[in-house]
């Protein structure tokens, strides 16, 4: 008699016919499900070491687990209860209703490069560039797919083969280990850093200018702050220096605050008023729109950027274009509260408190309400917190990490934060219409966290 345990493994046909596996074919298709089933059977075969072969139900569960793992990285909507308004890992600015509707309209056939008046070919970005000019008063504007691309395009078009002067304290890392010096190297320019990390003077820039200097670059350090013994020349002084040497000055303001006062953030309008030749900023930060890199300034320079070969490689897609147009229209209308980012940033503790107290009351004993701090995030307002009202949840006897895991496993997932053994929920970043759903999810997660304790499982 053959006692090979591998013979006890269910056959491939039986595994594919299992109801749980068969149902997956409606979502994944036959080939993907069959490949996963083969992998599961192969793993089971190689792991047999005298133990009984797994049952058909166990193998089917493993197929489902493998497929779920493949899908785990897909984009999913979440409830952001962290209090970080521009959460980089959660997509930064949530889009307004108008921007979402614009995306829906543009998702099918749309006039991305079609002129309805002439019936002929149109030019991509004509409307958004006109909106940029109207909003900022700049002679010209251009949009590409992100701010790093805008900087690289600017350097490549205006300074390739030449030198670019920038303060050492502004050679920032913008995230994901991408750094200004690396972008400059990729653009084919030579970096000339001047001054020190904390102090740079106008004379440092002046002494660094040579016949090879192609432009002066000023970068707003939007994701960190140096305080104390610091010095840096004003933008107006640097503009005058650039004019004396007939070289352009480019100001990368980062966060995209168009106008108004918000902490120490520089604004696009201020930079243009001080005669910066080009101003670069992001679309998905304080502008409150989709990811994009926006450039405004002198028409001759913007034209050189638009004609550069890199411009085609980093052009904006139609869905982002639609969302950005809608966002710029909101700014022009002056209805900033229609932008989720600005609604969240403008919330006062007094407005948040009633919602926090209501949530804590529904959660019961584990939850208290206290004062705390939200963050702008996304490389905006470094070092500046936003006074807020928090719901602090004590998950004991369960661990706080267990509760956070249960929240992330919910539908939709809830992303909260942890402080000193407590789970913190900040409603600044939760739309009011999600309050009821958030309460239900937290209640269920608390219950599941307690049920997962060893002593609870032993009693079951």
BELFENVEN-V340694 format. One record per backbone hydrogen bond with DSSP energy under -1.0 kcal/mol. CO is the residue of the C=O (numbers start at 1). NH is the residue of the N-H. E is the energy in kcal/mol with one decimal. If there is no record, write none. Layout:
CO:NH:E + CO:NH:E
This chain:
4:7:-1.7 + 5:8:-1.4 + 6:9:-1.3 + 11:15:-2.1 + 12:16:-2.6 + 13:17:-1.6 + 18:22:-3.3 + 19:23:-2.2 + 22:25:-1.2 + 23:26:-1.1 + 24:28:-3.0 + 25:29:-1.5 + 29:33:-1.6 + 30:34:-3.0 + 31:35:-2.6 + 32:36:-2.0 + 33:37:-2.5 + 34:38:-2.4 + 35:39:-2.0 + 36:40:-2.4 + 37:41:-2.6 + 38:42:-2.7 + 39:43:-2.5 + 40:44:-2.3 + 41:45:-2.5 + 42:46:-2.3 + 43:47:-1.5 + 55:59:-2.4 + 56:60:-2.5 + 57:61:-2.3 + 58:62:-1.9 + 59:63:-2.2 + 60:64:-2.3 + 61:65:-2.2 + 62:66:-2.4 + 63:67:-2.4 + 64:68:-2.6 + 65:69:-2.0 + 66:70:-1.7 + 67:71:-1.6 + 71:74:-1.9 + 79:81:-1.1 + 79:415:-2.6 + 81:426:-2.4 + 83:375:-1.9 + 87:90:-1.1 + 87:92:-2.8 + 88:91:-1.1 + 96:100:-2.2 + 97:101:-2.5 + 98:102:-2.1 + 99:103:-2.0 + 100:104:-2.1 + 101:105:-2.1 + 102:106:-2.0 + 103:107:-1.2 + 110:112:-1.1 + 113:122:-1.8 + 115:119:-2.4 + 120:115:-2.8 + 123:126:-1.6 + 125:129:-2.6 + 126:130:-1.8 + 127:131:-2.4 + 128:132:-2.2 + 129:133:-2.1 + 130:134:-2.3 + 131:135:-2.7 + 132:136:-2.5 + 133:137:-2.4 + 140:297:-2.1 + 142:295:-2.8 + 144:293:-2.4 + 146:150:-1.9 + 147:151:-2.3 + 148:152:-2.5 + 149:153:-2.8 + 150:154:-2.2 + 151:155:-2.7 + 152:156:-2.7 + 153:157:-2.5 + 154:158:-2.2 + 155:159:-2.4 + 159:162:-2.8 + 162:190:-3.0 + 163:214:-3.4 + 163:215:-1.2 + 164:192:-2.6 + 165:217:-2.7 + 166:194:-1.9 + 167:170:-1.9 + 168:171:-1.5 + 170:172:-2.0 + 172:180:-2.5 + 175:178:-1.8 + 178:174:-2.6 + 179:183:-2.1 + 180:184:-2.4 + 181:185:-2.3 + 182:186:-2.3 + 183:187:-1.6 + 184:189:-2.2 + 185:188:-1.3 + 188:161:-3.2 + 190:164:-2.7 + 192:166:-2.1 + 194:168:-2.8 + 198:231:-1.7 + 199:196:-2.6 + 201:205:-1.2 + 202:206:-2.4 + 203:207:-2.7 + 210:213:-1.4 + 212:163:-3.1 + 215:165:-1.8 + 216:250:-2.8 + 218:252:-3.1 + 220:222:-2.2 + 228:230:-1.7 + 231:200:-2.6 + 234:238:-1.8 + 235:239:-2.4 + 236:240:-2.0 + 237:241:-2.0 + 238:242:-2.5 + 239:243:-2.4 + 240:244:-2.2 + 241:245:-1.1 + 242:247:-2.4 + 243:246:-1.3 + 248:216:-2.3 + 249:277:-1.3 + 249:278:-1.5 + 250:218:-2.8 + 251:280:-2.4 + 252:220:-3.0 + 253:255:-1.7 + 254:282:-2.1 + 255:286:-2.0 + 257:268:-2.2 + 258:269:-2.2 + 262:265:-1.8 + 267:271:-1.9 + 268:272:-2.2 + 269:273:-2.5 + 270:274:-1.8 + 271:276:-2.3 + 272:275:-1.6 + 277:298:-2.4 + 278:251:-2.8 + 279:296:-2.2 + 280:253:-2.0 + 281:294:-3.1 + 283:289:-2.5 + 284:93:-1.6 + 285:288:-1.2 + 292:283:-2.1 + 293:144:-2.8 + 294:281:-2.2 + 295:142:-2.4 + 296:279:-2.8 + 297:140:-1.2 + 298:302:-2.6 + 299:303:-2.4 + 300:304:-1.5 + 301:305:-1.9 + 302:306:-2.5 + 303:307:-1.8 + 308:311:-1.6 + 310:314:-1.5 + 314:145:-2.4 + 317:321:-2.4 + 318:322:-2.2 + 319:323:-2.1 + 320:324:-2.6 + 321:325:-2.4 + 322:326:-2.0 + 323:327:-2.0 + 324:328:-2.7 + 325:329:-2.1 + 326:330:-1.7 + 327:331:-1.8 + 328:332:-2.5 + 329:333:-2.2 + 330:335:-1.6 + 335:338:-2.0 + 336:339:-2.0 + 339:343:-2.3 + 340:344:-2.4 + 341:345:-2.5 + 342:346:-1.9 + 348:352:-1.7 + 349:353:-2.4 + 352:356:-2.3 + 353:357:-2.9 + 354:358:-2.0 + 355:359:-2.4 + 356:360:-2.6 + 357:361:-2.2 + 358:362:-1.8 + 359:363:-1.9 + 360:364:-1.7 + 364:367:-2.0 + 366:394:-3.1 + 368:392:-2.8 + 370:390:-3.4 + 372:388:-2.7 + 374:386:-2.7 + 375:85:-2.5 + 376:86:-3.4 + 377:380:-1.2 + 381:384:-2.0 + 386:374:-3.2 + 388:372:-2.4 + 390:370:-2.2 + 391:425:-2.6 + 392:368:-2.2 + 393:423:-2.4 + 395:398:-1.9 + 399:403:-1.7 + 400:404:-2.4 + 401:405:-2.2 + 402:406:-2.3 + 403:407:-2.4 + 404:408:-2.2 + 405:409:-1.5 + 407:410:-1.1 + 407:414:-2.4 + 413:79:-2.7 + 415:81:-2.4 + 417:424:-3.4 + 419:422:-1.7 + 422:419:-2.5 + 423:393:-3.0 + 424:417:-2.0 + 425:391:-2.6 + 426:429:-1.0 + 427:430:-1.3 + 431:434:-2.3 + 432:435:-1.9 + 434:438:-2.7 + 435:439:-2.4 + 436:440:-2.1 + 437:441:-2.3 + 438:442:-2.5 + 439:443:-2.4 + 440:444:-2.3 + 441:445:-2.5 + 442:446:-2.6 + 443:447:-2.0 + 444:448:-2.7 + 445:449:-2.3 + 446:450:-2.0 + 447:451:-2.2 + 448:452:-1.2 + 450:453:-1.4 + 453:457:-2.3 + 454:458:-2.2 + 455:459:-1.1
